[in-house]
Amino acid sequence: MDLRFDAMTKEHSKEVMDIFNHYVVHSFAAYPESPLPNEFFNKFMELTKGYPAFVIRYIESGKVVGFCFLRAYNPFPVFRETAEITYFLEKEEVGKGIGTKALEKLEEEAKKIGIKTLLADISSENTQSIMFHKKKGFRECGRFHRVGKKKGKSFDVVWMEKTLGD
């Protein structure tokens, strides 16, 4: 599997939002209840300022198959060694090892900028993501019970963390 990680820029807004909106409509992986306009991509760019953010594409075809980024967990400087991780893949690309490659890339980039702890904020309904993160060395470190409600169903928000080695 030949993948390329390109810096996420405004030219990727439609592809990124199409991927994100699939999860908005069909899952609990993305929290909004209805699709967001392409302009929402600007919020992703704002959140990731100063942090690594990538679109993931196949080298041969150039097709964007996902995106991933880090963002500040909290804007205060005392939390500068902690970042929150996000990634979404085209639905037909899940289970092919691309998520693992995205996590590896973000961990590598995180270390370069002094990040020592990664956090993941996951819906309790997204059991596939929770299992993925557990397999990759994350552990559950907190849970907010029944704080979200989507499609008439209440869900918990599960926080997971991973400490990065030197």
DSSP file (Angstrom, degrees, kcal/mol; ACC not computed):
  #  RESIDUE AA STRUCTURE BP1 BP2  ACC     N-H-->O    O-->H-N    N-H-->O    O-->H-N    TCO  KAPPA ALPHA  PHI   PSI    X-CA   Y-CA   Z-CA
    1    1 A M              0   0    0      0, 0.0     2,-0.8     0, 0.0    57,-0.0   0.000 360.0 360.0 360.0 110.7    0.0    0.0    0.0
    2    2 A D        +     0   0    0      2,-0.0    57,-2.3     0, 0.0    58,-0.3  -0.825 360.0 174.5 -97.6 108.2    1.7    3.1   -1.2
    3    3 A L  E     -A   58   0A   0     -2,-0.8     2,-0.4    55,-0.2    55,-0.2  -0.807  17.8-158.6-113.7 153.4    0.4    6.2    0.7
    4    4 A R  E     -A   57   0A   0     53,-2.8    53,-2.6    -2,-0.3     2,-0.7  -0.992   8.5-148.9-128.9 138.5    1.4    9.8    0.6
    5    5 A F  E     -A   56   0A   0     -2,-0.4     2,-0.4    51,-0.2    51,-0.2  -0.933  20.2-173.3-108.3 111.0    0.7   12.3    3.4
    6    6 A D  E     -A   55   0A   0     49,-2.2    49,-2.6    -2,-0.7     3,-0.0  -0.823  35.9 -96.6-104.2 143.2    0.3   15.8    1.9
    7    7 A A  E     -A   54   0A   0     -2,-0.4     2,-0.4    47,-0.2    47,-0.3  -0.344  46.0-113.9 -55.2 130.9   -0.1   18.9    4.0
    8    8 A M        +     0   0    0     45,-2.5     2,-0.3    60,-0.2    -1,-0.1  -0.557  47.8 167.4 -73.1 126.2   -3.8   19.7    4.3
    9    9 A T    >   -     0   0    0     -2,-0.4     3,-2.4    -3,-0.0     4,-0.1  -0.811  52.9 -89.9-132.6 173.3   -4.7   22.9    2.6
   10   10 A K  G >  S+     0   0    0      1,-0.3     3,-1.8    -2,-0.3     4,-0.3   0.762 118.3  71.0 -57.8 -25.7   -7.9   24.7    1.5
   11   11 A E  G 3  S+     0   0    0      1,-0.3    -1,-0.3     2,-0.1     3,-0.2   0.678  95.5  54.8 -66.1 -14.0   -7.7   22.9   -1.9
   12   12 A H  G <> S+     0   0    0     -3,-2.4     4,-2.7     1,-0.2     5,-0.3   0.350  75.3 107.8 -96.2   5.3   -8.7   19.7   -0.1
   13   13 A S  H <> S+     0   0    0     -3,-1.8     4,-2.6     1,-0.2     5,-0.2   0.878  78.2  45.9 -57.2 -45.2  -11.8   21.2    1.5
   14   14 A K  H  > S+     0   0    0     -4,-0.3     4,-2.5    -3,-0.2    -1,-0.2   0.941 115.4  45.7 -65.2 -46.3  -14.4   19.3   -0.6
   15   15 A E  H  > S+     0   0    0     -4,-0.2     4,-2.0     2,-0.2    -2,-0.2   0.926 115.8  46.4 -63.3 -44.4  -12.6   15.9   -0.3
   16   16 A V  H  X S+     0   0    0     -4,-2.7     4,-2.8     1,-0.2    -2,-0.2   0.933 114.6  46.5 -63.8 -46.3  -12.1   16.3    3.5
   17   17 A M  H  X S+     0   0    0     -4,-2.6     4,-3.0    -5,-0.3    -1,-0.2   0.858 109.2  55.0 -68.8 -33.5  -15.7   17.5    4.0
   18   18 A D  H  X S+     0   0    0     -4,-2.5     4,-1.3    -5,-0.2    -1,-0.2   0.932 112.3  43.8 -62.1 -44.5  -17.1   14.7    1.9
   19   19 A I  H  X S+     0   0    0     -4,-2.0     4,-1.1    -5,-0.2     3,-0.4   0.954 116.5  46.4 -63.8 -49.8  -15.3   12.1    4.0
   20   20 A F  H >X S+     0   0    0     -4,-2.8     4,-1.7     1,-0.2     3,-0.5   0.916 109.6  53.8 -59.5 -45.3  -16.3   13.8    7.3
   21   21 A N  H 3X S+     0   0    0     -4,-3.0     4,-2.3     1,-0.2    -1,-0.2   0.775  98.3  63.5 -66.3 -25.9  -19.9   14.2    6.3
   22   22 A H  H 3X S+     0   0    0     -4,-1.3     4,-2.5    -3,-0.4    -1,-0.2   0.940 108.1  42.9 -58.3 -44.5  -20.2   10.5    5.5
   23   23 A Y  H <X S+     0   0    0     -4,-1.1     4,-1.3    -3,-0.5     7,-0.7   0.809 109.4  57.6 -73.5 -29.8  -19.5    9.9    9.2
   24   24 A V  H  < S+     0   0    0     -4,-1.7    -1,-0.2     2,-0.2    -2,-0.2   0.946 116.7  34.6 -60.0 -47.9  -21.8   12.7   10.2
   25   25 A V  H  < S+     0   0    0     -4,-2.3    -2,-0.2     1,-0.2    -1,-0.2   0.872 128.4  32.2 -76.6 -39.9  -24.7   11.1    8.4
   26   26 A H  H  < S+     0   0    0     -4,-2.5     2,-0.3    -5,-0.2    -3,-0.2   0.360 117.0  18.6-108.7   5.0  -24.0    7.4    8.9
   27   27 A S     <  -     0   0    0     -4,-1.3     3,-0.1     3,-0.1    99,-0.1  -0.895  67.2-109.2-157.0-177.0  -22.3    7.0   12.3
   28   28 A F  S    S+     0   0    0     -2,-0.3    95,-0.3    97,-0.1    98,-0.2   0.251  91.1  95.4-104.5   7.0  -21.5    8.4   15.8
   29   29 A A  S    S+     0   0    0     -6,-0.3     2,-0.4    96,-0.1    -5,-0.1   0.836  87.8  43.4 -69.0 -32.7  -17.8    8.9   14.8
   30   30 A A  S    S-     0   0    0     -7,-0.7    -3,-0.1     2,-0.1    -1,-0.1  -0.954  81.6-144.7-113.4 134.0  -18.5   12.6   13.9
   31   31 A Y        +     0   0    0     -2,-0.4    -1,-0.1     2,-0.0    -2,-0.0   0.769  63.8 100.1 -77.8 -28.7  -20.7   14.5   16.3
   32   32 A P        -     0   0    0      0, 0.0    -2,-0.1     0, 0.0     4,-0.1  -0.199  64.8-141.2 -57.3 153.8  -22.7   16.8   14.1
   33   33 A E  S    S+     0   0    0      1,-0.1    -2,-0.0     2,-0.1   118,-0.0   0.686  80.9  27.2 -90.0 -20.0  -26.3   15.7   13.4
   34   34 A S  S    S-     0   0    0      1,-0.0    -1,-0.1     0, 0.0    -9,-0.0  -0.964 100.5 -75.2-140.7 157.4  -26.4   16.8    9.8
   35   35 A P        -     0   0    0      0, 0.0    -2,-0.1     0, 0.0   -17,-0.1  -0.110  45.1-134.7 -53.9 145.4  -23.9   17.4    7.1
   36   36 A L        -     0   0    0    -19,-0.2   -15,-0.1     1,-0.1   -12,-0.0  -0.753  22.3-106.3-101.0 148.9  -21.7   20.5    7.3
   37   37 A P    >   -     0   0    0      0, 0.0     3,-2.3     0, 0.0     4,-0.3  -0.292  33.4-106.0 -69.7 159.6  -21.0   22.8    4.4
   38   38 A N  G >  S+     0   0    0      1,-0.3     3,-1.8     2,-0.2     4,-0.2   0.780 116.8  72.1 -55.8 -27.1  -17.6   22.8    2.8
   39   39 A E  G >  S+     0   0    0      1,-0.3     3,-1.7     2,-0.2     4,-0.4   0.739  79.4  74.3 -62.7 -22.2  -16.9   26.2    4.5
   40   40 A F  G X> S+     0   0    0     -3,-2.3     3,-1.7     1,-0.3     4,-1.1   0.753  76.5  78.8 -62.7 -21.6  -16.6   24.2    7.8
   41   41 A F  H <> S+     0   0    0     -3,-1.8     4,-2.2    -4,-0.3    -1,-0.3   0.839  81.1  66.6 -53.4 -33.6  -13.2   23.1    6.5
   42   42 A N  H <> S+     0   0    0     -3,-1.7     4,-2.2    -4,-0.2    -1,-0.3   0.837  95.6  56.1 -58.3 -32.4  -12.0   26.5    7.6
   43   43 A K  H <> S+     0   0    0     -3,-1.7     4,-2.8    -4,-0.4    -1,-0.2   0.900 105.1  51.2 -66.7 -40.5  -12.6   25.5   11.2
   44   44 A F  H  X S+     0   0    0     -4,-1.1     4,-1.8     2,-0.2    -2,-0.2   0.927 110.5  49.2 -59.6 -43.6  -10.4   22.4   10.7
   45   45 A M  H  < S+     0   0    0     -4,-2.2     4,-0.4     1,-0.2    -2,-0.2   0.897 112.2  48.1 -63.6 -39.5   -7.7   24.7    9.4
   46   46 A E  H >< S+     0   0    0     -4,-2.2     3,-1.0     1,-0.2    -2,-0.2   0.920 111.3  50.1 -65.6 -44.6   -8.1   27.0   12.4
   47   47 A L  H 3< S+     0   0    0     -4,-2.8    25,-0.7     1,-0.2    -1,-0.2   0.810 113.2  46.5 -63.9 -31.0   -8.0   24.1   14.9
   48   48 A T  T >< S+     0   0    0     -4,-1.8     3,-2.9    -5,-0.2    -1,-0.2   0.388  75.4 135.8 -97.3   3.6   -4.8   22.7   13.3
   49   49 A K  T <  S+     0   0    0     -3,-1.0    23,-0.2    -4,-0.4    -3,-0.1  -0.321  82.0  11.5 -56.6 124.6   -2.8   25.9   13.1
   50   50 A G  T 3  S+     0   0    0      1,-0.3    -1,-0.3    -2,-0.1    -2,-0.1   0.458 116.9  90.9  85.6   1.6    0.7   25.1   14.3
   51   51 A Y  S <  S-     0   0    0     -3,-2.9    -1,-0.3    19,-0.1     2,-0.2  -0.877  87.3 -90.3-125.5 157.5    0.0   21.4   14.3
   52   52 A P        +     0   0    0      0, 0.0    18,-2.3     0, 0.0     2,-0.3  -0.484  45.7 172.9 -69.5 135.6    0.5   18.6   11.6
   53   53 A A  E     + B   0  69A   0     16,-0.2   -45,-2.5    -2,-0.2     2,-0.3  -0.977   6.3 176.4-145.4 129.4   -2.6   18.1    9.4
   54   54 A F  E     -AB   7  68A   0     14,-3.3    14,-2.5    -2,-0.3     2,-0.4  -0.946  30.0-140.1-136.3 150.1   -2.6   15.8    6.3
   55   55 A V  E     -AB   6  67A   0    -49,-2.6   -49,-2.2    -2,-0.3     2,-0.5  -0.869  30.0-138.0 -97.5 148.0   -4.7   14.4    3.6
   56   56 A I  E     +AB   5  66A   0     10,-3.2     9,-3.3    -2,-0.4    10,-1.1  -0.919  29.9 169.7-109.5 127.8   -3.9   10.8    2.9
   57   57 A R  E     -AB   4  64A   0    -53,-2.6   -53,-2.8    -2,-0.5     2,-0.3  -0.966  39.4-106.6-138.3 155.3   -3.7    9.7   -0.7
   58   58 A Y  E  >  -A    3   0A   0      5,-1.9     4,-2.1    -2,-0.3   -55,-0.2  -0.638  28.8-139.8 -74.1 135.0   -2.7    6.7   -2.8
   59   59 A I  T  4 S+     0   0    0    -57,-2.3    -1,-0.1    -2,-0.3   -56,-0.1   0.939  96.4  47.5 -62.4 -48.0    0.6    7.6   -4.6
   60   60 A E  T  4 S+     0   0    0    -58,-0.3    -1,-0.2     1,-0.2   -57,-0.1   0.934 126.0  24.0 -64.1 -49.7   -0.4    5.9   -7.8
   61   61 A S  T  4 S-     0   0    0      2,-0.1    -1,-0.2     1,-0.0    -2,-0.2   0.740  90.4-136.3 -89.9 -23.6   -3.9    7.3   -8.3
   62   62 A G     <  +     0   0    0     -4,-2.1     2,-0.2     1,-0.3    -3,-0.1   0.458  49.5 154.1  79.7   0.0   -3.6   10.4   -6.3
   63   63 A K        -     0   0    0      1,-0.1    -5,-1.9    -5,-0.1     2,-0.5  -0.423  47.1-125.4 -67.3 130.6   -7.0    9.7   -4.8
   64   64 A V  E     +B   57   0A   0     -7,-0.2    -7,-0.3    -2,-0.2     3,-0.1  -0.663  33.6 172.2 -75.6 123.6   -7.6   11.2   -1.3
   65   65 A V  E     -     0   0A   0     -9,-3.3    25,-2.8    -2,-0.5     2,-0.3   0.348  58.7 -25.1-116.4   2.6   -8.6    8.3    1.0
   66   66 A G  E     -BC  56  89A   0    -10,-1.1   -10,-3.2    23,-0.3     2,-0.3  -0.978  52.1-126.6 172.9 179.8   -8.6   10.1    4.3
   67   67 A F  E     -BC  55  88A   0     21,-2.3    21,-2.2    -2,-0.3     2,-0.3  -0.982  17.6-176.5-148.7 157.2   -7.3   12.9    6.5
   68   68 A C  E     +BC  54  87A   0    -14,-2.5   -14,-3.3    -2,-0.3     2,-0.3  -0.993   7.4 164.2-153.2 151.1   -5.7   13.2    9.9
   69   69 A F  E     -BC  53  86A   0     17,-2.7    17,-2.2    -2,-0.3     2,-0.3  -0.995  27.9-130.1-161.4 163.5   -4.5   15.9   12.2
   70   70 A L  E     + C   0  85A   0    -18,-2.3     2,-0.3    -2,-0.3    15,-0.2  -0.838  27.7 178.6-109.1 154.7   -3.4   17.0   15.6
   71   71 A R  E     - C   0  84A   0     13,-1.7    13,-2.8    -2,-0.3   -23,-0.2  -0.971  39.1 -76.6-149.7 164.3   -4.8   19.9   17.4
   72   72 A A  E     - C   0  83A   0    -25,-0.7    11,-0.2    -2,-0.3     8,-0.1  -0.370  26.4-154.3 -62.2 135.3   -4.4   21.6   20.8
   73   73 A Y  S    S-     0   0    0      9,-1.0    -1,-0.2     1,-0.4    10,-0.1   0.883  87.9  -0.3 -70.8 -40.4   -6.1   19.8   23.6
   74   74 A N  S    S-     0   0    0      8,-0.3    -1,-0.4     5,-0.2     5,-0.2  -0.985  70.4-130.8-149.8 139.6   -6.3   23.1   25.4
   75   75 A P  S    S+     0   0    0      0, 0.0     5,-0.0     0, 0.0    -1,-0.0   0.659  76.3 102.5 -73.1 -14.1   -5.0   26.5   24.2
   76   76 A F  S >  S-     0   0    0      1,-0.1     3,-2.3     3,-0.1    -2,-0.2  -0.491  79.0-125.4 -73.7 138.5   -3.1   27.4   27.4
   77   77 A P  G >  S+     0   0    0      0, 0.0     3,-2.0     0, 0.0     4,-0.2   0.724 103.7  73.2 -56.2 -24.9    0.7   26.9   27.2
   78   78 A V  G 3  S+     0   0    0      1,-0.3     3,-0.2     2,-0.1    -2,-0.1   0.698  99.4  48.4 -64.7 -15.2    0.8   24.6   30.2
   79   79 A F  G X  S+     0   0    0     -3,-2.3     3,-2.0    -5,-0.2    -6,-0.3   0.171  74.5 116.2-105.7  16.5   -0.8   21.9   28.0
   80   80 A R  T <  S+     0   0    0     -3,-2.0    -1,-0.2     1,-0.3    -2,-0.1   0.667  70.5  59.2 -64.0 -16.9    1.6   22.4   25.0
   81   81 A E  T 3  S+     0   0    0     -3,-0.2    35,-3.1    -4,-0.2    36,-2.0   0.307  97.8  73.4 -93.3   9.9    2.9   18.8   25.3
   82   82 A T  E <   + d   0 117A   0     -3,-2.0    -9,-1.0    33,-0.2    -8,-0.3  -0.977  58.3 176.5-125.6 136.1   -0.6   17.3   24.8
   83   83 A A  E     -Cd  72 118A   0     34,-2.3    36,-2.5    -2,-0.4     2,-0.4  -0.972  26.4-126.6-137.1 152.9   -2.5   17.1   21.6
   84   84 A E  E     -Cd  71 119A   0    -13,-2.8   -13,-1.7    -2,-0.3     2,-0.3  -0.813  26.9-141.4 -97.7 140.3   -5.8   15.7   20.5
   85   85 A I  E     +C   70   0A   0     34,-2.8    36,-0.4    -2,-0.4     2,-0.3  -0.789  19.5 179.1-107.0 143.3   -5.8   13.3   17.5
   86   86 A T  E     +C   69   0A   0    -17,-2.2   -17,-2.7    -2,-0.3     2,-0.3  -0.998   6.5 161.1-141.6 137.6   -8.3   13.1   14.7
   87   87 A Y  E     -C   68   0A   0     -2,-0.3     2,-0.3   -19,-0.2   -19,-0.2  -0.961   9.6-177.9-154.8 145.0   -8.6   10.9   11.6
   88   88 A F  E     -C   67   0A   0    -21,-2.2   -21,-2.3    -2,-0.3     2,-0.3  -0.997   9.5-162.4-139.7 140.0  -11.2    9.8    9.2
   89   89 A L  E     -C   66   0A   0     -2,-0.3   -23,-0.3   -23,-0.2     5,-0.1  -0.879  36.7 -88.9-121.0 153.0  -11.0    7.5    6.2
   90   90 A E    >>  -     0   0    0    -25,-2.8     3,-2.2    -2,-0.3     4,-0.6  -0.359  47.5-116.5 -52.0 139.0  -13.1    6.9    3.2
   91   91 A K  G >4 S+     0   0    0      1,-0.3     3,-0.9     2,-0.2    -1,-0.1   0.835 114.1  52.4 -56.2 -36.1  -15.6    4.2    4.3
   92   92 A E  G 34 S+     0   0    0      1,-0.2    -1,-0.3     3,-0.0    -2,-0.1   0.547 104.5  58.4 -78.3  -4.8  -14.3    1.6    1.8
   93   93 A E  G X4 S+     0   0    0     -3,-2.2     3,-1.2   -28,-0.1     5,-0.5   0.497  77.3 113.4-100.2  -6.3  -10.7    2.1    3.0
   94   94 A V  T << S+     0   0    0     -3,-0.9    -3,-0.0    -4,-0.6    -4,-0.0  -0.418  75.6  26.7 -67.4 139.0  -11.3    1.2    6.6
   95   95 A G  T 3  S+     0   0    0     -2,-0.1    -1,-0.2     1,-0.0    -2,-0.0   0.553  91.3 101.8  88.5   8.6   -9.6   -2.0    7.7
   96   96 A K  S <  S-     0   0    0     -3,-1.2    -2,-0.1   -95,-0.0    -4,-0.0   0.323 100.8 -98.7-106.1   6.1   -6.8   -1.8    5.2
   97   97 A G  S  > S+     0   0    0     -4,-0.1     4,-1.9     3,-0.0     5,-0.1   0.442  92.3 117.2  93.0  -0.2   -4.1   -0.5    7.6
   98   98 A I  H  > S+     0   0    0     -5,-0.5     4,-2.6     1,-0.2     5,-0.2   0.892  73.8  54.0 -69.6 -38.4   -4.4    3.2    6.6
   99   99 A G  H  > S+     0   0    0      2,-0.2     4,-2.6     1,-0.2    -1,-0.2   0.893 107.7  51.2 -61.0 -39.6   -5.5    4.2   10.1
  100  100 A T  H  > S+     0   0    0      2,-0.2     4,-2.6     1,-0.2    -1,-0.2   0.922 110.5  48.3 -62.4 -44.6   -2.4    2.6   11.5
  101  101 A K  H  X S+     0   0    0     -4,-1.9     4,-2.4     2,-0.2    -2,-0.2   0.894 111.4  50.8 -63.1 -39.6   -0.2    4.5    9.0
  102  102 A A  H  X S+     0   0    0     -4,-2.6     4,-2.6     2,-0.2    -2,-0.2   0.925 111.1  47.8 -64.3 -44.5   -2.0    7.7    9.9
  103  103 A L  H  X S+     0   0    0     -4,-2.6     4,-2.7     2,-0.2     5,-0.2   0.929 111.8  50.0 -62.3 -44.9   -1.5    7.2   13.6
  104  104 A E  H  X S+     0   0    0     -4,-2.6     4,-2.3     1,-0.2    -2,-0.2   0.913 111.5  49.0 -59.4 -43.1    2.2    6.3   13.0
  105  105 A K  H  X S+     0   0    0     -4,-2.4     4,-2.5     1,-0.2    -2,-0.2   0.928 112.9  46.6 -62.6 -45.8    2.6    9.5   11.0
  106  106 A L  H  X S+     0   0    0     -4,-2.6     4,-2.6     2,-0.2    -2,-0.2   0.870 111.2  51.6 -67.8 -35.8    0.9   11.7   13.6
  107  107 A E  H  X S+     0   0    0     -4,-2.7     4,-2.2     2,-0.2    -1,-0.2   0.932 111.1  48.3 -63.7 -44.1    3.0   10.1   16.4
  108  108 A E  H  X S+     0   0    0     -4,-2.3     4,-1.4    -5,-0.2    -2,-0.2   0.928 115.2  44.3 -59.9 -46.9    6.2   10.8   14.5
  109  109 A E  H  X S+     0   0    0     -4,-2.5     4,-1.1     1,-0.2    -1,-0.2   0.869 109.8  56.5 -67.0 -37.1    5.1   14.4   13.8
  110  110 A A  H ><>S+     0   0    0     -4,-2.6     5,-2.7     1,-0.2     3,-0.7   0.919 104.8  51.6 -61.1 -44.6    4.0   14.9   17.4
  111  111 A K  H ><5S+     0   0    0     -4,-2.2     3,-1.4     1,-0.2    -1,-0.2   0.879 103.7  59.1 -60.7 -37.7    7.4   13.9   18.7
  112  112 A K  H 3<5S+     0   0    0     -4,-1.4    -1,-0.2     1,-0.3    -2,-0.2   0.806 110.0  42.3 -62.4 -29.6    9.0   16.5   16.4
  113  113 A I  T <<5S-     0   0    0     -4,-1.1    -1,-0.3    -3,-0.7    -2,-0.2   0.236 123.6 -99.1-105.1  14.1    7.0   19.3   18.0
  114  114 A G  T < 5 +     0   0    0     -3,-1.4     2,-0.4     1,-0.3    -3,-0.2   0.640  66.8 154.0  85.2  14.4    7.4   18.2   21.6
  115  115 A I      < +     0   0    0     -5,-2.7    -1,-0.3    -6,-0.2   -33,-0.2  -0.641  12.9 171.7 -77.7 130.2    4.1   16.4   22.1
  116  116 A K        +     0   0    0    -35,-3.1    48,-2.9    -2,-0.4     2,-0.4   0.596  62.4  44.3-112.2 -18.5    4.3   13.8   24.8
  117  117 A T  E     -dE  82 163A   0    -36,-2.0   -34,-2.3    46,-0.2     2,-0.4  -0.994  61.9-160.7-134.2 130.9    0.7   12.8   25.2
  118  118 A L  E     -dE  83 162A   0     44,-2.8    44,-2.2    -2,-0.4     2,-0.4  -0.902  10.1-162.5-106.9 138.9   -2.0   12.1   22.6
  119  119 A L  E     -dE  84 161A   0    -36,-2.5   -34,-2.8    -2,-0.4     2,-0.4  -0.925   4.1-162.1-118.4 145.2   -5.7   12.2   23.5
  120  120 A A  E     - E   0 160A   0     40,-2.5    40,-2.5    -2,-0.4     2,-0.6  -0.999   6.2-156.6-127.8 131.7   -8.6   10.7   21.5
  121  121 A D  E     + E   0 159A   0    -36,-0.4     2,-0.4    -2,-0.4    38,-0.2  -0.935  27.1 174.6-108.5 109.9  -12.2   11.8   22.1
  122  122 A I  E     - E   0 158A   0     36,-3.0    36,-3.6    -2,-0.6     2,-0.2  -0.947  33.6-118.0-129.5 137.1  -14.5    8.9   20.9
  123  123 A S  E >   - E   0 157A   0     -2,-0.4     3,-1.9   -95,-0.3    34,-0.2  -0.477  24.4-129.3 -65.8 139.3  -18.2    8.3   21.0
  124  124 A S  T 3  S+     0   0    0     32,-2.5    -1,-0.1     1,-0.3     3,-0.1   0.725 110.2  62.5 -62.5 -20.2  -19.1    5.1   23.1
  125  125 A E  T 3  S+     0   0    0     31,-0.3     2,-1.1     1,-0.2    -1,-0.3   0.596  85.7  77.1 -79.0 -11.3  -21.1    4.1   20.0
  126  126 A N    X>  +     0   0    0     -3,-1.9     4,-1.8   -98,-0.2     3,-0.5  -0.527  54.5 157.7 -97.8  65.9  -17.9    4.0   17.9
  127  127 A T  H 3>  +     0   0    0     -2,-1.1     4,-2.6     1,-0.2     5,-0.2   0.809  67.7  62.1 -63.1 -31.1  -16.7    0.7   19.3
  128  128 A Q  H 3> S+     0   0    0     -3,-0.2     4,-2.3     1,-0.2    -1,-0.2   0.916 106.8  44.8 -60.8 -43.1  -14.5    0.1   16.2
  129  129 A S  H <> S+     0   0    0     -3,-0.5     4,-2.6     2,-0.2     5,-0.2   0.894 111.4  52.6 -68.8 -40.3  -12.5    3.2   17.0
  130  130 A I  H  X S+     0   0    0     -4,-1.8     4,-2.2    -7,-0.2    -2,-0.2   0.931 112.1  45.7 -61.0 -45.1  -12.2    2.3   20.7
  131  131 A M  H  X S+     0   0    0     -4,-2.6     4,-2.4     2,-0.2    -2,-0.2   0.910 111.3  53.0 -64.6 -42.5  -10.9   -1.1   19.9
  132  132 A F  H  X S+     0   0    0     -4,-2.3     4,-1.3    -5,-0.2    -2,-0.2   0.947 110.7  46.7 -56.4 -50.0   -8.4    0.3   17.3
  133  133 A H  H  <>S+     0   0    0     -4,-2.6     5,-2.7     1,-0.2     3,-0.2   0.889 110.0  52.7 -64.2 -39.5   -7.0    2.7   19.9
  134  134 A K  H ><5S+     0   0    0     -4,-2.2     3,-1.5     1,-0.2    -1,-0.2   0.929 108.7  50.5 -60.0 -44.1   -6.7    0.0   22.5
  135  135 A K  H 3<5S+     0   0    0     -4,-2.4    -1,-0.2     1,-0.3    -2,-0.2   0.778 108.5  54.5 -63.7 -26.0   -4.7   -2.1   20.1
  136  136 A K  T 3<5S-     0   0    0     -4,-1.3    -1,-0.3    -3,-0.2    -2,-0.2   0.208 128.7 -90.4 -97.7  15.2   -2.4    0.8   19.3
  137  137 A G  T < 5S+     0   0    0     -3,-1.5    26,-0.3     1,-0.3    -3,-0.2   0.513  82.6 131.8  95.9   4.3   -1.5    1.5   22.9
  138  138 A F      < -     0   0    0     -5,-2.7     2,-0.4    -6,-0.2    -1,-0.3  -0.562  37.1-159.9 -82.8 154.3   -4.2    4.0   24.1
  139  139 A R  E     -F  161   0A   0     22,-2.2    22,-2.4    -2,-0.2     2,-0.2  -0.982  27.6-101.3-132.5 149.7   -6.0    3.4   27.3
  140  140 A E  E     +F  160   0A   0     -2,-0.4    20,-0.3    20,-0.2     3,-0.1  -0.504  41.2 168.9 -68.2 131.2   -9.3    4.7   28.5
  141  141 A C  E     +     0   0A   0     18,-2.9     2,-0.3     1,-0.4    19,-0.2   0.406  60.3   1.2-124.5  -2.5   -8.6    7.6   30.9
  142  142 A G  E     -F  159   0A   0     17,-1.3    17,-3.0     2,-0.0    -1,-0.4  -0.943  51.3-158.4-177.4 157.9  -12.1    9.1   31.3
  143  143 A R  E     -F  158   0A   0     -2,-0.3     2,-0.7    15,-0.2    15,-0.2  -0.957   9.1-154.2-150.9 127.3  -15.7    8.8   30.3
  144  144 A F  E >   -F  157   0A   0     13,-2.7    13,-2.2    -2,-0.3     3,-0.7  -0.922  31.2-132.9-100.5 116.0  -18.5   11.4   30.4
  145  145 A H  E 3   -     0   0A   0     -2,-0.7    11,-0.2     1,-0.2    10,-0.0  -0.529  69.8 -19.6 -80.7 128.1  -21.7    9.4   30.7
  146  146 A R  E 3  S+     0   0A   0     -2,-0.3    10,-0.2     1,-0.1    -1,-0.2   0.809  85.8 137.4  51.6  40.4  -24.7   10.2   28.4
  147  147 A V  E <   +     0   0A   0     -3,-0.7     2,-0.3     8,-0.6     9,-0.2   0.620  59.2  55.5 -90.3 -13.3  -23.4   13.7   27.5
  148  148 A G  E     -F  155   0A   0      7,-2.1     7,-2.5    -4,-0.2     2,-0.4  -0.871  58.0-170.7-119.3 153.7  -24.3   13.3   23.8
  149  149 A K  E     +F  154   0A   0     -2,-0.3     2,-0.4     5,-0.3     5,-0.2  -0.932  14.2 163.8-144.8 119.3  -27.5   12.5   22.0
  150  150 A K  E >   +F  153   0A   0      3,-2.3     3,-2.2    -2,-0.4    -2,-0.0  -0.997  69.8   2.1-137.1 138.1  -27.6   11.8   18.2
  151  151 A K  T 3  S-     0   0    0     -2,-0.4    -1,-0.1     1,-0.3     3,-0.1   0.838 131.2 -59.6  54.3  34.1  -30.4   10.2   16.2
  152  152 A G  T 3  S+     0   0    0      1,-0.2     2,-0.5    -3,-0.1    -1,-0.3   0.518 115.1 114.0  76.6   5.6  -32.4   10.0   19.4
  153  153 A K  E <   - F   0 150A   0     -3,-2.2    -3,-2.3     2,-0.0    -1,-0.2  -0.938  60.0-138.0-116.4 127.1  -29.7    7.9   21.2
  154  154 A S  E     - F   0 149A   0     -2,-0.5     2,-0.3    -5,-0.2    -5,-0.3  -0.515  27.3-179.3 -76.9 147.7  -27.7    9.0   24.1
  155  155 A F  E     - F   0 148A   0     -7,-2.5    -7,-2.1    -2,-0.2    -8,-0.6  -0.977  23.9-120.0-145.7 159.2  -24.0    8.1   24.2
  156  156 A D  E     -     0   0A   0     -2,-0.3   -32,-2.5   -10,-0.2     2,-0.6  -0.574  21.7-128.7 -89.8 158.8  -20.9    8.6   26.4
  157  157 A V  E     -EF 123 144A   0    -13,-2.2   -13,-2.7   -34,-0.2     2,-0.5  -0.971  24.4-156.7-107.3 121.6  -17.8   10.4   25.3
  158  158 A V  E     -EF 122 143A   0    -36,-3.6   -36,-3.0    -2,-0.6     2,-0.5  -0.861   0.5-155.1-101.9 126.0  -14.8    8.2   26.0
  159  159 A W  E     -EF 121 142A   0    -17,-3.0   -18,-2.9    -2,-0.5   -17,-1.3  -0.875  13.9-176.0-100.4 131.7  -11.4    9.8   26.4
  160  160 A M  E     -EF 120 140A   0    -40,-2.5   -40,-2.5    -2,-0.5     2,-0.3  -0.933   3.5-163.9-125.4 151.2   -8.3    7.7   25.6
  161  161 A E  E     -EF 119 139A   0    -22,-2.4   -22,-2.2    -2,-0.3     2,-0.4  -0.959  10.3-169.2-136.7 153.2   -4.7    8.6   26.0
  162  162 A K  E     -E  118   0A   0    -44,-2.2   -44,-2.8    -2,-0.3     2,-0.5  -0.985  16.6-142.8-140.9 129.9   -1.3    7.4   24.9
  163  163 A T  E     -E  117   0A   0     -2,-0.4     2,-0.3   -26,-0.3   -46,-0.2  -0.807  22.4-135.5 -91.1 129.9    2.1    8.5   26.2
  164  164 A L        -     0   0    0    -48,-2.9     2,-0.1    -2,-0.5    -2,-0.0  -0.675  14.8-129.3 -88.2 137.2    4.7    8.8   23.4
  165  165 A G              0   0    0     -2,-0.3    -1,-0.1     1,-0.1   -54,-0.0  -0.306 360.0 360.0 -76.4 167.2    8.1    7.4   24.0
  166  166 A D              0   0    0     -2,-0.1    -1,-0.1   -50,-0.0    -2,-0.0   0.473 360.0 360.0 -75.4 360.0   11.3    9.4   23.4
